[in-house]
Amino acid sequence: MAFPHETDEHEAKIKCLLLDMLLAEGSKLDNLPIAALEVTFSGGRRRADLVSIGNELVGYEIKSKRDNIEGISEQISEYLNVFDKTYVVIDSSHLKNIRPKIPPTVGILKYENGIITHVRKAAHKKRLSKKAILTSLGRDTLNGMLKDYGKTNVAKIDYKALIEILSDTHTLSDIKKRYRIELHDKYQNSYNEFCRERSNVTLIDDLKILSRIRTSSELF
């Protein structure tokens, strides 16, 4: 991952500070969440800048100083379909204008003078979209869910039909659990490597590790 432009570098610095904050907060928890960058969801239509993966899934959308926030309402509406909690992490210059564009359930973190501070805590969202989460899952996971339900020849089932069937046959709780497991398995190795390589603070070069997916076989 390269950061050739000032805007990208500014966003990268915010990511570093956000990771440092989450690691500091996570160290107080018994079940330490893992973090992943650039996580696609909702059928690949959206990409979360950062996701914290633990007992809850928390999505973070970052808006640096030069980012345009006009489309933030639509972006955040997709986050609210998938994640238990959603935060916007914004440069202080956006604070006044962003409040009317997002629901009060969305948390706000403010970046100013090299520091990230809490402006508003995110509320836990209970009513998520089954279909939005299902379209965030990989086909292998979807097929496995249908096989567990007793269906056969799942590979021949059309993708849209598969989503409809699973939405009707599985509870939201089960679908959320499958999504957490898939994300955890997908990003655990990269996160472990990130923790090993990281020093006392997160550097921009450390972000490269969290931006790739590594399987267990690639570690040997």
N, CA, C and O of each residue as an XYZ file, in Angstrom:
880
protein
N       0.857     -1.191      0.000
C       0.000      0.000      0.000
C       0.887      1.232      0.000
O       1.796      1.347      0.821
N       0.631      2.132     -0.898
C       1.396      3.359     -0.980
C       0.503      4.524     -0.603
O      -0.718      4.445     -0.737
N       1.101      5.593     -0.136
C       0.380      6.793      0.224
C       1.002      7.978     -0.496
O       1.671      8.797      0.134
N       0.791      8.088     -1.828
C       1.487      9.073     -2.611
C       0.949     10.478     -2.452
O       1.650     11.444     -2.754
N      -0.295     10.615     -1.979
C      -0.894     11.929     -1.907
C      -1.035     12.364     -0.456
O      -1.072     11.539      0.456
N      -1.114     13.676     -0.260
C      -1.213     14.213      1.091
C      -2.467     13.705      1.790
O      -2.434     13.382      2.978
N      -3.591     13.636      1.038
C      -4.837     13.161      1.630
C      -4.683     11.733      2.139
O      -5.131     11.411      3.239
N      -4.046     10.874      1.335
C      -3.847      9.491      1.742
C      -2.971      9.402      2.981
O      -3.238      8.611      3.885
N      -1.932     10.212      3.019
C      -1.027     10.182      4.164
C      -1.742     10.675      5.417
O      -1.538     10.142      6.508
N      -2.576     11.689      5.253
C      -3.354     12.197      6.385
C      -4.285     11.115      6.920
O      -4.386     10.922      8.132
N      -4.966     10.411      6.019
C      -5.848      9.324      6.432
C      -5.053      8.206      7.092
O      -5.501      7.612      8.072
N      -3.874      7.923      6.552
C      -3.035      6.871      7.129
C      -2.620      7.217      8.553
O      -2.578      6.346      9.421
N      -2.315      8.479      8.789
C      -1.941      8.911     10.144
C      -3.115      8.750     11.101
O      -2.939      8.358     12.255
N      -4.319      9.057     10.611
C      -5.514      8.876     11.442
C      -5.705      7.395     11.766
O      -6.038      7.043     12.898
N      -5.493      6.528     10.774
C      -5.605      5.083     11.011
C      -4.620      4.628     12.077
O      -4.967      3.823     12.942
N      -3.405      5.136     12.022
C      -2.384      4.760     13.012
C      -2.825      5.156     14.412
O      -2.736      4.363     15.349
N      -3.297      6.383     14.547
C      -3.745      6.856     15.858
C      -4.970      6.088     16.339
O      -5.094      5.785     17.526
N      -5.866      5.777     15.420
C      -7.066      5.014     15.775
C      -6.686      3.621     16.263
O      -7.228      3.139     17.258
N      -5.766      2.981     15.572
C      -5.310      1.660     16.000
C      -4.655      1.724     17.373
O      -4.882      0.850     18.209
N      -3.846      2.749     17.611
C      -3.210      2.909     18.924
C      -4.265      3.066     20.014
O      -4.132      2.498     21.098
N      -5.314      3.838     19.724
C      -6.388      4.042     20.689
C      -7.137      2.738     20.963
O      -7.428      2.413     22.114
N      -7.449      1.990     19.893
C      -8.181      0.734     20.059
C      -7.345     -0.298     20.806
O      -7.870     -1.053     21.624
N      -6.043     -0.331     20.523
C      -5.167     -1.265     21.236
C      -5.093     -0.923     22.715
O      -5.077     -1.814     23.564
N      -5.047      0.374     23.024
C      -5.000      0.798     24.424
C      -6.301      0.439     25.138
O      -6.281     -0.018     26.281
N      -7.426      0.646     24.466
C      -8.715      0.301     25.054
C      -8.898     -1.210     25.137
O      -9.438     -1.725     26.116
N      -8.442     -1.920     24.096
C      -8.590     -3.371     24.055
C      -7.774     -4.086     25.104
O      -8.138     -5.178     25.541
N      -6.674     -3.481     25.513
C      -5.807     -4.123     26.511
C      -6.504     -4.230     27.862
O      -6.064     -4.984     28.730
N      -7.581     -3.485     28.041
C      -8.341     -3.536     29.291
C      -9.408     -4.631     29.267
O     -10.039     -4.919     30.284
N      -9.604     -5.240     28.087
C     -10.658     -6.237     27.932
C     -10.101     -7.647     28.047
O      -8.942     -7.894     27.715
N     -10.928     -8.563     28.516
C     -10.519     -9.963     28.594
C     -10.450    -10.583     27.199
O      -9.559    -11.381     26.907
N     -11.400    -10.208     26.342
C     -11.452    -10.756     24.990
C     -11.008     -9.660     24.021
O     -11.830     -8.887     23.528
N      -9.718     -9.601     23.756
C      -9.150     -8.527     22.942
C      -9.590     -8.661     21.492
O      -9.325     -9.687     20.865
N     -10.270     -7.631     20.936
C     -10.678     -7.699     19.533
C      -9.461     -7.627     18.612
O      -8.380     -7.202     19.019
N      -9.658     -8.049     17.369
C      -8.622     -7.859     16.365
C      -9.102     -6.771     15.409
O     -10.289     -6.448     15.370
N      -8.183     -6.214     14.646
C      -8.514     -5.120     13.734
C      -8.176     -5.517     12.307
O      -7.218     -6.250     12.059
N      -8.976     -5.023     11.377
C      -8.731     -5.260      9.954
C      -8.989     -3.959      9.196
O      -9.859     -3.172      9.568
N      -8.227     -3.748      8.141
C      -8.367     -2.548      7.322
C      -8.988     -2.890      5.967
O      -8.824     -3.993      5.445
N      -9.700     -1.915      5.419
C     -10.266     -2.025      4.063
C     -11.093     -3.305      3.896
O     -10.828     -4.123      3.016
N     -12.079     -3.453      4.746
C     -12.929     -4.643      4.748
C     -14.148     -4.405      3.851
O     -14.948     -3.506      4.107
N     -14.280     -5.210      2.811
C     -15.436     -5.064      1.922
C     -16.663     -5.712      2.563
O     -16.557     -6.712      3.273
N     -17.826     -5.120      2.296
C     -19.070     -5.681      2.815
C     -20.225     -5.279      1.901
O     -20.053     -4.512      0.954
N     -21.404     -5.814      2.208
C     -22.612     -5.559      1.411
C     -22.387     -5.867     -0.066
O     -22.590     -5.023     -0.939
N     -21.967     -7.090     -0.311
C     -21.785     -7.533     -1.691
C     -20.657     -6.846     -2.425
O     -20.641     -6.806     -3.655
N     -19.700     -6.296     -1.662
C     -18.557     -5.606     -2.274
C     -18.846     -4.168     -2.652
O     -17.985     -3.491     -3.215
N     -20.061     -3.683     -2.348
C     -20.412     -2.303     -2.698
C     -19.713     -1.299     -1.792
O     -19.473     -0.160     -2.195
N     -19.388     -1.707     -0.587
C     -18.789     -0.796      0.385
C     -17.492     -1.382      0.941
O     -17.260     -2.590      0.906
N     -16.668     -0.488      1.450
C     -15.408     -0.895      2.057
C     -15.214     -0.095      3.344
O     -15.096      1.130      3.305
N     -15.182     -0.781      4.472
C     -14.970     -0.125      5.760
C     -13.482      0.178      5.928
O     -12.634     -0.679      5.679
N     -13.175      1.391      6.347
C     -11.773      1.763      6.527
C     -11.113      0.909      7.599
O      -9.956      0.513      7.463
N     -11.858      0.625      8.672
C     -11.337     -0.231      9.743
C     -12.504     -0.942     10.403
O     -13.580     -0.370     10.572
N     -12.282     -2.182     10.770
C     -13.289     -2.952     11.509
C     -12.629     -3.590     12.721
O     -11.575     -4.217     12.612
N     -13.257     -3.425     13.866
C     -12.839     -4.099     15.088
C     -13.684     -5.360     15.235
O     -14.914     -5.303     15.245
N     -12.999     -6.506     15.348
C     -13.672     -7.803     15.326
C     -13.511     -8.474     16.688
O     -12.428     -8.947     17.032
N     -14.580     -8.510     17.447
C     -14.577     -9.140     18.762
C     -15.949     -9.703     19.053
O     -16.571    -10.297     18.172
N     -16.432     -9.531     20.268
C     -17.803     -9.944     20.578
C     -18.809     -9.122     19.782
O     -19.925     -9.561     19.506
N     -18.376     -7.913     19.422
C     -19.151     -7.046     18.544
C     -18.318     -6.715     17.321
O     -17.088     -6.753     17.362
N     -18.997     -6.391     16.235
C     -18.317     -5.872     15.046
C     -18.545     -4.373     15.013
O     -19.683     -3.903     14.995
N     -17.442     -3.622     15.006
C     -17.526     -2.164     15.009
C     -16.860     -1.640     13.745
O     -15.684     -1.903     13.497
N     -17.625     -0.894     12.947
C     -17.103     -0.344     11.704
C     -16.730      1.112     11.864
O     -17.421      1.875     12.539
N     -15.609      1.499     11.225
C     -15.108      2.873     11.299
C     -14.947      3.439      9.893
O     -14.268      2.849      9.052
N     -15.570      4.576      9.646
C     -15.421      5.308      8.390
C     -14.606      6.570      8.671
O     -14.988      7.399      9.497
N     -13.484      6.700      7.973
C     -12.569      7.820      8.210
C     -12.750      8.888      7.144
O     -12.809      8.596      5.950
N     -12.838     10.137      7.601
C     -12.896     11.278      6.698
C     -11.799     12.272      7.096
O     -11.884     12.944      8.124
N     -10.771     12.342      6.252
C      -9.665     13.251      6.530
C     -10.028     14.667      6.102
O     -11.125     14.912      5.602
N      -9.111     15.584      6.301
C      -9.390     17.005      6.085
C      -9.861     17.310      4.673
O     -10.748     18.142      4.482
N      -9.283     16.652      3.691
C      -9.606     16.952      2.298
C     -10.701     16.063      1.707
O     -11.072     16.218      0.544
N     -11.214     15.133      2.513
C     -12.296     14.275      2.026
C     -13.597     15.051      1.909
O     -13.873     15.960      2.691
N     -14.382     14.675      0.925
C     -15.711     15.230      0.747
C     -16.695     14.401      1.573
O     -16.684     13.172      1.492
N     -17.533     15.047      2.353
C     -18.464     14.302      3.212
C     -19.898     14.328      2.681
O     -20.824     13.945      3.395
N     -20.088     14.768      1.461
C     -21.439     14.871      0.918
C     -22.133     13.511      0.837
O     -23.345     13.423      1.033
N     -21.378     12.455      0.551
C     -21.982     11.136      0.422
C     -21.980     10.312      1.695
O     -22.247      9.110      1.659
N     -21.679     10.947      2.826
C     -21.501     10.192      4.066
C     -22.801      9.538      4.535
O     -22.764      8.456      5.121
N     -23.935     10.167      4.290
C     -25.218      9.602      4.753
C     -25.472      8.234      4.132
O     -25.868      7.294      4.821
N     -25.242      8.131      2.830
C     -25.451      6.858      2.139
C     -24.447      5.808      2.599
O     -24.797      4.644      2.800
N     -23.192      6.233      2.765
C     -22.172      5.299      3.240
C     -22.539      4.728      4.600
O     -22.501      3.515      4.810
N     -22.895      5.613      5.517
C     -23.178      5.189      6.885
C     -24.427      4.321      6.963
O     -24.501      3.422      7.800
N     -25.409      4.577      6.102
C     -26.613      3.741      6.107
C     -26.262      2.287      5.812
O     -26.905      1.377      6.337
N     -25.248      2.060      4.978
C     -24.799      0.685      4.684
C     -24.089      0.083      5.892
O     -24.288     -1.093      6.197
N     -23.267      0.866      6.581
C     -22.611      0.397      7.807
C     -23.661     -0.062      8.822
O     -23.512     -1.102      9.463
N     -24.720      0.732      8.954
C     -25.741      0.462      9.969
C     -26.538     -0.795      9.685
O     -27.236     -1.291     10.570
N     -26.453     -1.321      8.481
C     -27.107     -2.584      8.143
C     -26.295     -3.801      8.574
O     -26.828     -4.904      8.692
N     -24.985     -3.588      8.811
C     -24.066     -4.728      8.974
C     -23.382     -4.767     10.334
O     -23.220     -5.843     10.911
N     -22.980     -3.615     10.853
C     -22.138     -3.596     12.052
C     -22.943     -3.298     13.317
O     -23.916     -2.544     13.289
N     -22.516     -3.904     14.421
C     -23.194     -3.688     15.704
C     -23.082     -2.238     16.142
O     -24.023     -1.665     16.692
N     -21.921     -1.655     15.891
C     -21.706     -0.239     16.187
C     -20.962      0.412     15.019
O     -20.165     -0.234     14.339
N     -21.232      1.680     14.802
C     -20.586      2.403     13.707
C     -20.052      3.739     14.214
O     -20.720      4.462     14.954
N     -18.824      4.044     13.789
C     -18.193      5.325     14.123
C     -17.747      6.038     12.855
O     -17.313      5.399     11.896
N     -17.854      7.359     12.852
C     -17.144      8.162     11.875
C     -15.949      8.771     12.595
O     -16.065      9.267     13.716
N     -14.813      8.724     11.938
C     -13.577      9.299     12.489
C     -13.225     10.461     11.572
O     -12.832     10.250     10.425
N     -13.362     11.668     12.065
C     -13.313     12.830     11.182
C     -12.262     13.844     11.612
O     -11.939     13.981     12.792
N     -11.743     14.543     10.620
C     -10.939     15.718     10.922
C     -11.851     16.757     11.576
O     -13.030     16.846     11.235
N     -11.321     17.528     12.494
C     -12.132     18.492     13.249
C     -12.859     19.487     12.345
O     -13.891     20.037     12.730
N     -12.327     19.719     11.152
C     -12.959     20.670     10.228
C     -14.330     20.196      9.750
O     -15.130     20.999      9.270
N     -14.608     18.886      9.878
C     -15.883     18.332      9.428
C     -16.943     18.262     10.526
O     -18.104     17.962     10.244
N     -16.562     18.532     11.757
C     -17.444     18.241     12.889
C     -18.803     18.938     12.780
O     -19.837     18.301     12.982
N     -18.815     20.206     12.470
C     -20.071     20.963     12.415
C     -20.987     20.437     11.313
O     -22.196     20.313     11.510
N     -20.409     20.130     10.155
C     -21.222     19.749      8.998
C     -21.663     18.293      9.004
O     -22.627     17.929      8.330
N     -20.963     17.462      9.762
C     -21.279     16.032      9.689
C     -22.438     15.642     10.605
O     -23.123     14.657     10.330
N     -22.667     16.360     11.645
C     -23.715     15.998     12.603
C     -25.093     15.849     11.959
O     -25.789     14.873     12.239
N     -25.510     16.798     11.098
C     -26.839     16.644     10.486
C     -26.925     15.513      9.465
O     -28.023     15.139      9.053
N     -25.793     14.969      9.058
C     -25.776     13.965      7.987
C     -25.812     12.534      8.497
O     -25.979     11.602      7.710
N     -25.658     12.344      9.807
C     -25.610     10.983     10.346
C     -26.587     10.840     11.504
O     -26.854     11.810     12.215
N     -27.128      9.627     11.701
C     -28.056      9.395     12.814
C     -27.351      9.538     14.166
O     -26.131      9.394     14.241
N     -28.098      9.818     15.222
C     -27.498      9.979     16.558
C     -26.931      8.682     17.130
O     -26.193      8.707     18.116
N     -27.277      7.537     16.507
C     -26.732      6.250     16.969
C     -25.280      6.058     16.523
O     -24.582      5.187     17.042
N     -24.831      6.862     15.570
C     -23.466      6.745     15.051
C     -22.512      7.523     15.944
O     -22.746      8.693     16.245
N     -21.437      6.867     16.366
C     -20.452      7.532     17.196
C     -19.556      8.455     16.386
O     -19.392      8.276     15.179
N     -18.980      9.436     17.054
C     -18.087     10.393     16.395
C     -16.764     10.447     17.140
O     -16.729     10.652     18.354
N     -15.680     10.261     16.402
C     -14.328     10.458     16.912
C     -13.704     11.603     16.124
O     -13.801     11.648     14.897
N     -13.072     12.516     16.827
C     -12.516     13.713     16.188
C     -10.997     13.689     16.192
O     -10.364     13.433     17.216
N     -10.419     13.965     15.007
C      -8.962     14.084     14.890
C      -8.593     15.557     14.845
O      -9.103     16.311     14.016
N      -7.706     15.957     15.740
C      -7.249     17.350     15.767
C      -5.877     17.429     16.425
O      -5.670     16.920     17.526
N      -4.947     18.075     15.733
C      -3.596     18.291     16.270
C      -2.925     16.985     16.704
O      -2.274     16.924     17.747
N      -3.095     15.946     15.889
C      -2.419     14.684     16.161
C      -3.040     13.846     17.258
O      -2.409     12.909     17.748
N      -4.267     14.163     17.655
C      -4.932     13.439     18.739
C      -6.353     13.075     18.296
O      -7.025     13.871     17.640
N      -6.808     11.864     18.657
C      -8.186     11.454     18.429
C      -8.930     11.454     19.756
O      -8.476     10.860     20.734
N     -10.075     12.125     19.780
C     -10.873     12.188     20.998
C     -12.312     11.763     20.708
O     -12.791     11.891     19.581
N     -12.993     11.257     21.735
C     -14.398     10.875     21.619
C     -15.283     12.118     21.673
O     -15.162     12.937     22.584
N     -16.155     12.247     20.709
C     -17.170     13.298     20.718
C     -18.513     12.702     21.119
O     -19.261     13.301     21.892
N     -18.811     11.522     20.590
C     -20.068     10.847     20.885
C     -19.883      9.340     20.768
O     -19.299      8.851     19.801
N     -20.380      8.616     21.748
C     -20.289      7.162     21.709
C     -21.338      6.577     20.773
O     -22.448      7.094     20.649
N     -20.958      5.490     20.121
C     -21.909      4.800     19.239
C     -22.866      3.951     20.057
O     -22.486      3.372     21.075
N     -24.099      3.882     19.607
C     -25.092      3.009     20.241
C     -25.078      1.643     19.565
O     -24.811      1.530     18.368
N     -25.367      0.624     20.338
C     -25.454     -0.726     19.779
C     -26.732     -0.845     18.954
O     -27.820     -0.531     19.437
N     -26.597     -1.297     17.716
C     -27.745     -1.411     16.824
C     -28.217     -2.863     16.794
O     -27.477     -3.755     16.379
N     -29.429     -3.088     17.228
C     -29.961     -4.442     17.318
C     -30.568     -4.907     15.996
O     -30.455     -6.080     15.639
N     -31.205     -4.000     15.274
C     -31.909     -4.387     14.055
C     -30.999     -4.180     12.849
O     -30.929     -3.093     12.275
N     -30.311     -5.245     12.487
C     -29.438     -5.225     11.318
C     -30.144     -5.918     10.156
O     -31.217     -6.498     10.326
N     -29.539     -5.853      8.988
C     -30.126     -6.462      7.797
C     -29.531     -7.841      7.550
O     -28.329     -7.972      7.321
N     -30.370     -8.865      7.598
C     -29.891    -10.215      7.308
C     -29.227    -10.282      5.932
O     -28.133    -10.825      5.780
N     -29.909     -9.719      4.940
C     -29.412     -9.834      3.572
C     -28.107     -9.062      3.375
O     -27.226     -9.510      2.641
N     -27.981     -7.910      4.024
C     -26.742     -7.132      3.904
C     -25.558     -7.904      4.485
O     -24.457     -7.883      3.935
N     -25.803     -8.585      5.607
C     -24.721     -9.377      6.209
C     -24.427    -10.616      5.364
O     -23.266    -10.966      5.151
N     -25.464    -11.265      4.892
C     -25.272    -12.462      4.065
C     -24.474    -12.143      2.809
O     -23.615    -12.928      2.410
N     -24.746    -11.000      2.178
C     -23.996    -10.639      0.967
C     -22.573    -10.199      1.290
O     -21.762    -10.003      0.385
N     -22.265    -10.042      2.581
C     -20.894     -9.739      2.998
C     -20.075    -11.005      3.222
O     -18.849    -10.952      3.327
N     -20.760    -12.141      3.292
C     -20.097    -13.425      3.514
C     -19.583    -14.020      2.205
O     -20.107    -13.734      1.128
N     -18.558    -14.845      2.316
C     -18.033    -15.549      1.156
C     -18.954    -16.686      0.736
O     -19.747    -17.185      1.535
N     -18.842    -17.089     -0.522
C     -19.729    -18.147     -1.040
C     -19.534    -19.453     -0.288
O     -20.508    -20.168     -0.053
N     -18.308    -19.788      0.099
C     -18.078    -21.038      0.831
C     -18.840    -21.052      2.150
O     -19.415    -22.071      2.533
N     -18.842    -19.920      2.839
C     -19.576    -19.831      4.104
C     -21.068    -19.968      3.864
O     -21.763    -20.660      4.608
N     -21.560    -19.308      2.824
C     -22.981    -19.389      2.494
C     -23.385    -20.826      2.163
O     -24.416    -21.312      2.628
N     -22.565    -21.498      1.357
C     -22.852    -22.895      1.012
C     -22.869    -23.775      2.259
O     -23.724    -24.647      2.410
N     -21.903    -23.528      3.153
C     -21.829    -24.301      4.384
C     -23.055    -24.104      5.261
O     -23.527    -25.049      5.893
N     -23.572    -22.887      5.303
C     -24.768    -22.607      6.091
C     -25.962    -23.387      5.551
O     -26.777    -23.901      6.318
N     -26.057    -23.469      4.242
C     -27.180    -24.184      3.636
C     -27.035    -25.695      3.829
O     -28.024    -26.396      4.048
N     -25.794    -26.193      3.745
C     -25.560    -27.619      3.989
C     -25.930    -27.984      5.426
O     -26.501    -29.045      5.679
N     -25.597    -27.092      6.366
C     -25.940    -27.336      7.765
C     -27.444    -27.416      7.957
O     -27.931    -28.052      8.892
N     -28.162    -26.774      7.077
C     -29.627    -26.769      7.159
C     -30.221    -28.000      6.464
O     -31.436    -28.200      6.465
N     -29.344    -28.822      5.871
C     -29.804    -30.069      5.271
C     -29.984    -30.038      3.773
O     -30.495    -30.993      3.189
N     -29.568    -28.942      3.133
C     -29.701    -28.835      1.689
C     -28.497    -29.472      1.003
O     -27.389    -29.470      1.538
N     -28.732    -30.019     -0.196
C     -27.650    -30.592     -0.996
C     -27.571    -29.884     -2.339
O     -28.455    -29.108     -2.704
N     -26.483    -30.171     -3.077
C     -26.260    -29.529     -4.381
C     -26.322    -28.004     -4.298
O     -26.865    -27.338     -5.179
N     -25.757    -27.475     -3.224
C     -25.849    -26.029     -2.986
C     -25.062    -25.223     -4.010
O     -25.387    -24.064     -4.270
N     -24.022    -25.832     -4.598
C     -23.204    -25.115     -5.571
C     -24.000    -24.722     -6.808
O     -23.625    -23.796     -7.527
N     -25.103    -25.430     -7.053
C     -25.907    -25.164     -8.244
C     -26.965    -24.085     -8.014
O     -27.637    -23.654     -8.951
N     -27.104    -23.656     -6.765
C     -28.136    -22.675     -6.444
C     -27.662    -21.278     -6.821
O     -26.541    -20.893     -6.486
N     -28.489    -20.530     -7.500
C     -28.184    -19.155     -7.888
C     -27.905    -18.304     -6.649
O     -28.522    -18.492     -5.600
N     -26.962    -17.363     -6.787
C     -26.518    -16.558     -5.638
C     -27.681    -15.804     -4.990
O     -27.833    -15.825     -3.769
N     -28.500    -15.138     -5.806
C     -29.613    -14.376     -5.250
C     -30.605    -15.288     -4.543
O     -31.141    -14.944     -3.489
N     -30.841    -16.447     -5.131
C     -31.752    -17.410     -4.506
C     -31.174    -17.911     -3.192
O     -31.899    -18.117     -2.218
N     -29.856    -18.106     -3.175
C     -29.177    -18.577     -1.964
C     -29.355    -17.568     -0.829
O     -29.640    -17.955      0.304
N     -29.190    -16.286     -1.125
C     -29.363    -15.246     -0.113
C     -30.790    -15.245      0.417
O     -31.005    -15.112      1.622
N     -31.754    -15.391     -0.461
C     -33.161    -15.412     -0.053
C     -33.452    -16.598      0.849
O     -34.138    -16.458      1.862
N     -32.932    -17.772      0.486
C     -33.172    -18.984      1.276
C     -32.577    -18.847      2.671
O     -33.232    -19.147      3.669
N     -31.331    -18.390      2.730
C     -30.648    -18.265      4.019
C     -31.288    -17.196      4.894
O     -31.340    -17.335      6.116
N     -31.775    -16.130      4.266
C     -32.450    -15.075      5.022
C     -33.730    -15.607      5.671
O     -34.112    -15.180      6.760
N     -34.386    -16.549      4.981
C     -35.637    -17.123      5.497
C     -35.396    -18.224      6.535
O     -36.213    -18.421      7.434
N     -34.275    -18.939      6.408
C     -34.059    -20.122      7.248
C     -33.164    -19.880      8.455
O     -33.127    -20.712      9.362
N     -32.438    -18.757      8.492
C     -31.498    -18.504      9.590
C     -31.873    -17.240     10.364
O     -32.380    -16.268      9.803
N     -31.607    -17.287     11.655
C     -31.878    -16.127     12.506
C     -30.798    -15.070     12.306
O     -29.701    -15.369     11.835
N     -31.121    -13.846     12.664
C     -30.125    -12.767     12.593
C     -28.931    -13.075     13.482
O     -27.789    -12.800     13.114
N     -29.192    -13.641     14.642
C     -28.116    -13.977     15.580
C     -27.131    -14.962     14.951
O     -25.918    -14.799     15.082
N     -27.652    -15.985     14.270
C     -26.788    -16.981     13.634
C     -25.990    -16.365     12.482
O     -24.803    -16.647     12.322
N     -26.642    -15.533     11.692
C     -25.955    -14.896     10.559
C     -24.841    -13.983     11.055
O     -23.746    -13.973     10.492
N     -25.116    -13.219     12.104
C     -24.089    -12.341     12.690
C     -22.911    -13.159     13.203
O     -21.754    -12.783     13.017
N     -23.216    -14.282     13.853
C     -22.156    -15.143     14.382
C     -21.274    -15.670     13.255
O     -20.050    -15.684     13.380
N     -21.888    -16.101     12.159
C     -21.122    -16.618     11.012
C     -20.211    -15.532     10.446
O     -19.068    -15.800     10.077
N     -20.722    -14.315     10.382
C     -19.934    -13.211      9.836
C     -18.743    -12.892     10.731
O     -17.637    -12.662     10.240
N     -18.969    -12.877     12.050
C     -17.861    -12.626     12.981
C     -16.782    -13.701     12.842
O     -15.590    -13.394     12.819
N     -17.206    -14.950     12.751
C     -16.244    -16.052     12.628
C     -15.454    -15.929     11.331
O     -14.235    -16.095     11.321
N     -16.159    -15.635     10.227
C     -15.465    -15.532      8.944
C     -14.435    -14.401      8.965
O     -13.304    -14.589      8.516
N     -14.813    -13.238      9.478
C     -13.871    -12.117      9.533
C     -12.695    -12.433     10.451
O     -11.547    -12.124     10.131
N     -12.985    -13.043     11.581
C     -11.911    -13.396     12.526
C     -10.919    -14.345     11.865
O      -9.709    -14.130     11.938
N     -11.425    -15.393     11.219
C     -10.547    -16.366     10.568
C      -9.768    -15.737      9.413
O      -8.626    -16.114      9.149
N     -10.376    -14.798      8.742
C      -9.786    -14.172      7.564
C      -8.633    -13.243      7.917
O      -7.649    -13.156      7.182
N      -8.761    -12.542      9.056
C      -7.793    -11.487      9.381
C      -6.921    -11.775     10.600
O      -6.032    -10.985     10.917
N      -7.162    -12.894     11.291
C      -6.425    -13.179     12.518
C      -4.919    -13.231     12.297
O      -4.162    -12.633     13.062
N      -4.476    -13.938     11.263
C      -3.036    -14.094     11.043
C      -2.345    -12.766     10.737
O      -1.254    -12.499     11.240
N      -2.977    -11.941      9.917
C      -2.393    -10.638      9.606
C      -2.336     -9.762     10.853
O      -1.369     -9.031     11.068
N      -3.379     -9.842     11.669
C      -3.389     -9.044     12.893
C      -2.307     -9.505     13.865
O      -1.650     -8.682     14.503
N      -2.124    -10.815     13.979
C      -1.059    -11.328     14.840
C       0.313    -10.847     14.373
O       1.158    -10.472     15.186
N       0.526    -10.863     13.058
C       1.791    -10.387     12.516
C       1.969     -8.897     12.793
O       3.059     -8.447     13.149
N       0.887     -8.138     12.627
C       0.915     -6.704     12.922
C       1.343     -6.458     14.369
O       2.177     -5.592     14.632
N       0.780     -7.212     15.296
C       1.121     -7.037     16.711
C       2.574     -7.392     16.990
O       3.219     -6.762     17.828
N       3.094     -8.404     16.286
C       4.500     -8.782     16.474
C       5.452     -7.724     15.929
O       6.487     -7.443     16.533
N       5.100     -7.139     14.785
C       5.987     -6.185     14.116
C       5.876     -4.772     14.688
O       6.835     -4.002     14.638
N       4.731     -4.441     15.218
C       4.494     -3.086     15.729
C       5.339     -2.826     16.966
O       5.530     -3.712     17.798
N       5.849     -1.588     17.080
C       6.605     -1.210     18.272
C       5.638     -0.581     19.278
O       4.529     -1.084     19.459
N       6.036      0.494     19.923
C       5.170      1.108     20.930
C       3.995      1.862     20.309
O       2.937      2.002     20.921
N       4.200      2.342     19.095
C       3.135      3.056     18.388
C       3.028      2.492     16.976
O       3.972      1.892     16.462
N       1.863      2.693     16.354
C       1.645      2.208     14.993
C       2.222      3.196     13.989
O       1.959      4.396     14.064
N       3.009      2.685     13.050
C       3.581      3.506     11.985
C       2.842      3.219     10.679
O       2.168      2.197     10.550
N       2.973      4.125      9.719
C       2.279      3.962      8.443
C       2.673      2.651      7.772
O       1.826      1.987      7.174
N       3.938      2.270      7.862
C       4.368      1.006      7.254
C       3.664     -0.201      7.879
O       3.484     -1.224      7.218
N       3.268     -0.088      9.144
C       2.577     -1.194      9.810
C       1.208     -1.465      9.195
O       0.690     -2.578      9.280
N       0.628     -0.441      8.575
C      -0.705     -0.596      7.999
C      -0.721     -1.590      6.851
O      -1.743     -2.218      6.573
N       0.418     -1.729      6.187
C       0.498     -2.657      5.062
C       0.163     -4.081      5.504
O      -0.444     -4.847      4.756
N       0.565     -4.422      6.724
C       0.336     -5.780      7.229
C      -1.157     -6.035      7.411
O      -1.658     -7.103      7.059
N      -1.869     -5.048      7.964
C      -3.289     -5.217      8.234
C      -4.137     -5.144      6.973
O      -5.322     -5.477      6.989
N      -3.527     -4.711      5.892
C      -4.283     -4.555      4.648
C      -4.202     -5.787      3.764
O      -4.728     -5.778      2.651
N      -3.561     -6.834      4.228
C      -3.511     -8.052      3.434
C      -4.049     -9.228      4.241
O      -4.053     -9.222      5.472
N      -4.495    -10.223      3.510
C      -5.066    -11.421      4.118
C      -4.063    -12.546      3.990
O      -3.558    -12.817      2.901
N      -3.772    -13.206      5.113
C      -2.816    -14.304      5.083
C      -3.457    -15.539      5.680
O      -4.055    -15.478      6.754
N      -3.335    -16.650      4.992
C      -3.807    -17.910      5.514
C      -2.741    -18.550      6.389
O      -1.579    -18.144      6.362
N      -3.138    -19.542      7.159
C      -2.172    -20.199      8.046
C      -1.040    -20.831      7.243
O       0.106    -20.822      7.693
N      -1.333    -21.376      6.069
C      -0.319    -22.063      5.272
C       0.768    -21.102      4.795
O       1.892    -21.523      4.522
N       0.437    -19.804      4.692
C       1.406    -18.827      4.217
C       2.417    -18.457      5.297
O       3.413    -17.789      5.020
N       2.162    -18.887      6.513
C       3.047    -18.516      7.612
C       4.212    -19.488      7.755
O       5.127    -19.249      8.544
N       4.186    -20.575      7.001
C       5.223    -21.608      7.161
C       5.965    -21.850      5.868
O       6.869    -22.684      5.821
